[in-house]
């Protein structure tokens, strides 16, 4: 698989250059890792591990942080500034494991599972309203599939219930 032109081998993330500098989005890393694993070539699997390592480094893991489990939008950020970052990262990390967990080294597989669980806890704490368009849909997607992946009925049930609430809201609209 040819590497994207914006792949930065120093950070193992995709670079985005603006008038304010060069930045590396966590969600871009999650999506890139998913594509690398889906390709399945040995060199892409090896690179996916490096990209996942860089992506997971963007997750807020300090227990006392109010957004524990969320992700920095950009690797260069000091704090979680966009609360939706967790949705966009998990949108890629969950299917990555569902489709290709067997291609990851056991330690990395466990790290991604832990990141998903932490991210789903943050999503539940944020609990966006059903009127919040695409973020509601990502909440439903991530929570249903994440609960199924983790074999956690409580998490999955939250997703199913939110889906039903969204359907009811949409019907009323």
One Martini backbone bead per residue (centre of mass of N, CA, C, O) as a GRO file, in nm:
protein
  173
    1UNK     BB    1   0.095   0.038   0.026
    2UNK     BB    2   0.077   0.353  -0.023
    3UNK     BB    3   0.181   0.630   0.114
    4UNK     BB    4   0.090   0.907   0.222
    5UNK     BB    5   0.208   1.225   0.175
    6UNK     BB    6   0.131   1.299   0.497
    7UNK     BB    7   0.330   1.114   0.609
    8UNK     BB    8   0.502   1.093   0.930
    9UNK     BB    9   0.789   0.922   1.035
   10UNK     BB   10   0.826   1.069   1.318
   11UNK     BB   11   0.508   1.026   1.424
   12UNK     BB   12   0.308   0.823   1.268
   13UNK     BB   13   0.141   1.050   1.124
   14UNK     BB   14  -0.077   1.270   0.987
   15UNK     BB   15  -0.033   1.562   0.819
   16UNK     BB   16  -0.130   1.913   0.894
   17UNK     BB   17  -0.122   2.213   0.711
   18UNK     BB   18  -0.112   2.546   0.821
   19UNK     BB   19  -0.075   2.876   0.912
   20UNK     BB   20   0.003   2.748   1.220
   21UNK     BB   21   0.109   2.468   1.106
   22UNK     BB   22   0.188   2.139   1.212
   23UNK     BB   23  -0.036   1.856   1.232
   24UNK     BB   24  -0.182   1.564   1.429
   25UNK     BB   25  -0.441   1.358   1.397
   26UNK     BB   26  -0.589   1.110   1.567
   27UNK     BB   27  -0.807   1.013   1.365
   28UNK     BB   28  -0.608   0.970   1.132
   29UNK     BB   29  -0.450   0.743   1.271
   30UNK     BB   30  -0.683   0.543   1.307
   31UNK     BB   31  -0.751   0.519   1.003
   32UNK     BB   32  -0.472   0.434   0.903
   33UNK     BB   33  -0.447   0.174   1.069
   34UNK     BB   34  -0.693   0.037   0.945
   35UNK     BB   35  -0.583   0.032   0.652
   36UNK     BB   36  -0.324  -0.124   0.704
   37UNK     BB   37  -0.455  -0.383   0.815
   38UNK     BB   38  -0.642  -0.440   0.572
   39UNK     BB   39  -0.409  -0.498   0.379
   40UNK     BB   40  -0.189  -0.719   0.532
   41UNK     BB   41   0.087  -0.643   0.502
   42UNK     BB   42   0.363  -0.675   0.686
   43UNK     BB   43   0.455  -0.371   0.668
   44UNK     BB   44   0.171  -0.261   0.753
   45UNK     BB   45   0.148  -0.394   1.026
   46UNK     BB   46   0.400  -0.267   1.148
   47UNK     BB   47   0.303   0.028   1.107
   48UNK     BB   48   0.039   0.011   1.267
   49UNK     BB   49   0.175  -0.006   1.542
   50UNK     BB   50   0.299   0.280   1.532
   51UNK     BB   51   0.035   0.434   1.485
   52UNK     BB   52  -0.109   0.335   1.739
   53UNK     BB   53   0.090   0.442   1.940
   54UNK     BB   54   0.045   0.743   1.860
   55UNK     BB   55  -0.262   0.748   1.904
   56UNK     BB   56  -0.269   0.651   2.207
   57UNK     BB   57  -0.100   0.902   2.307
   58UNK     BB   58  -0.374   1.089   2.272
   59UNK     BB   59  -0.482   0.974   2.525
   60UNK     BB   60  -0.655   1.031   2.814
   61UNK     BB   61  -0.516   0.873   3.128
   62UNK     BB   62  -0.584   1.051   3.354
   63UNK     BB   63  -0.786   1.003   3.618
   64UNK     BB   64  -0.833   1.328   3.698
   65UNK     BB   65  -0.948   1.383   3.433
   66UNK     BB   66  -1.246   1.494   3.291
   67UNK     BB   67  -1.139   1.334   2.999
   68UNK     BB   68  -1.115   1.048   3.048
   69UNK     BB   69  -1.062   0.878   2.727
   70UNK     BB   70  -1.000   1.084   2.552
   71UNK     BB   71  -0.883   1.293   2.279
   72UNK     BB   72  -0.671   1.444   2.110
   73UNK     BB   73  -0.692   1.605   1.821
   74UNK     BB   74  -0.392   1.682   1.858
   75UNK     BB   75  -0.078   1.590   1.940
   76UNK     BB   76  -0.005   1.902   2.022
   77UNK     BB   77  -0.188   1.901   2.243
   78UNK     BB   78  -0.253   1.946   2.597
   79UNK     BB   79  -0.568   1.920   2.565
   80UNK     BB   80  -0.890   1.857   2.564
   81UNK     BB   81  -1.093   2.041   2.319
   82UNK     BB   82  -1.252   1.805   2.167
   83UNK     BB   83  -1.511   1.596   2.261
   84UNK     BB   84  -1.534   1.432   1.972
   85UNK     BB   85  -1.273   1.264   1.932
   86UNK     BB   86  -1.359   0.988   2.044
   87UNK     BB   87  -1.556   0.918   1.818
   88UNK     BB   88  -1.348   0.925   1.576
   89UNK     BB   89  -1.158   0.710   1.687
   90UNK     BB   90  -1.360   0.471   1.744
   91UNK     BB   91  -1.468   0.446   1.452
   92UNK     BB   92  -1.185   0.288   1.393
   93UNK     BB   93  -1.095   0.098   1.631
   94UNK     BB   94  -1.326  -0.104   1.639
   95UNK     BB   95  -1.311  -0.222   1.346
   96UNK     BB   96  -1.019  -0.300   1.359
   97UNK     BB   97  -1.072  -0.530   1.568
   98UNK     BB   98  -1.306  -0.680   1.433
   99UNK     BB   99  -1.130  -0.742   1.161
  100UNK     BB  100  -0.788  -0.743   1.287
  101UNK     BB  101  -0.681  -0.855   1.567
  102UNK     BB  102  -0.490  -1.095   1.464
  103UNK     BB  103  -0.258  -0.878   1.356
  104UNK     BB  104  -0.196  -0.824   1.645
  105UNK     BB  105  -0.030  -0.786   1.903
  106UNK     BB  106  -0.127  -0.860   2.213
  107UNK     BB  107  -0.050  -0.589   2.348
  108UNK     BB  108  -0.195  -0.406   2.142
  109UNK     BB  109  -0.473  -0.523   2.167
  110UNK     BB  110  -0.503  -0.442   2.468
  111UNK     BB  111  -0.462  -0.139   2.432
  112UNK     BB  112  -0.708  -0.096   2.246
  113UNK     BB  113  -0.922  -0.207   2.437
  114UNK     BB  114  -0.869  -0.003   2.661
  115UNK     BB  115  -0.925   0.251   2.490
  116UNK     BB  116  -1.215   0.181   2.428
  117UNK     BB  117  -1.324   0.167   2.713
  118UNK     BB  118  -1.247   0.456   2.793
  119UNK     BB  119  -1.406   0.592   2.563
  120UNK     BB  120  -1.689   0.481   2.645
  121UNK     BB  121  -1.696   0.621   2.918
  122UNK     BB  122  -1.690   0.908   2.802
  123UNK     BB  123  -1.941   0.890   2.627
  124UNK     BB  124  -2.134   0.839   2.864
  125UNK     BB  125  -2.074   1.103   3.013
  126UNK     BB  126  -2.159   1.294   2.781
  127UNK     BB  127  -2.432   1.222   2.660
  128UNK     BB  128  -2.563   1.304   2.402
  129UNK     BB  129  -2.801   1.428   2.237
  130UNK     BB  130  -3.021   1.323   1.986
  131UNK     BB  131  -2.987   1.618   1.832
  132UNK     BB  132  -2.656   1.569   1.767
  133UNK     BB  133  -2.636   1.421   1.510
  134UNK     BB  134  -2.342   1.278   1.427
  135UNK     BB  135  -2.269   1.220   1.727
  136UNK     BB  136  -2.500   1.036   1.787
  137UNK     BB  137  -2.426   0.822   1.576
  138UNK     BB  138  -2.148   0.761   1.696
  139UNK     BB  139  -2.243   0.675   1.970
  140UNK     BB  140  -2.409   0.437   1.872
  141UNK     BB  141  -2.196   0.286   1.715
  142UNK     BB  142  -1.978   0.262   1.938
  143UNK     BB  143  -2.157   0.135   2.163
  144UNK     BB  144  -2.260  -0.113   2.023
  145UNK     BB  145  -1.991  -0.228   1.908
  146UNK     BB  146  -1.821  -0.204   2.167
  147UNK     BB  147  -1.996  -0.388   2.343
  148UNK     BB  148  -1.963  -0.635   2.162
  149UNK     BB  149  -1.656  -0.655   2.161
  150UNK     BB  150  -1.644  -0.657   2.493
  151UNK     BB  151  -1.885  -0.811   2.608
  152UNK     BB  152  -2.088  -0.558   2.707
  153UNK     BB  153  -2.411  -0.518   2.788
  154UNK     BB  154  -2.423  -0.230   2.907
  155UNK     BB  155  -2.305  -0.082   2.668
  156UNK     BB  156  -2.485  -0.190   2.444
  157UNK     BB  157  -2.757  -0.100   2.569
  158UNK     BB  158  -2.704   0.199   2.549
  159UNK     BB  159  -2.699   0.198   2.240
  160UNK     BB  160  -2.981   0.080   2.186
  161UNK     BB  161  -3.135   0.298   2.345
  162UNK     BB  162  -3.033   0.537   2.175
  163UNK     BB  163  -3.147   0.443   1.911
  164UNK     BB  164  -3.444   0.449   2.001
  165UNK     BB  165  -3.444   0.751   2.077
  166UNK     BB  166  -3.369   0.853   1.795
  167UNK     BB  167  -3.610   0.738   1.647
  168UNK     BB  168  -3.825   0.888   1.808
  169UNK     BB  169  -3.722   1.170   1.743
  170UNK     BB  170  -3.743   1.146   1.435
  171UNK     BB  171  -4.047   1.086   1.424
  172UNK     BB  172  -4.131   1.364   1.553
  173UNK     BB  173  -3.979   1.531   1.311
   0.00000   0.00000   0.00000
